[in-house]
Amino acid sequence: MAPRKQFLVRIDPDLWAQIEKWGSDELRSTNAQVEWILRDAVRRHGRAAPPATAPAPTAPDEAPGPPDRFDTTPPAR
């Protein structure tokens, strides 16, 4: 996991208490709740980076799979 960016923020104590309560209600830490709120806002406003694409699957004849149970050939060295 990549290291997290740490920063200080000045926030109204009443707002902080509301975020703490909201996080507690959803079984999240306050830090996780703040991060969730920010991610949700970024996503809703169309500012999120596109999701990373998974590598293209290989063709079945190229994909290494589990050995055949009935294969009697010795393994390659």
Protein Blocks (a to p, Z undefined) as FASTA:
>chain_A
ZZdddddddddfklmmmmmmmmmmnopafklmmmmmmmmmmmmnopaccdddddddddfk
lpccdddfklcbdcdZZ
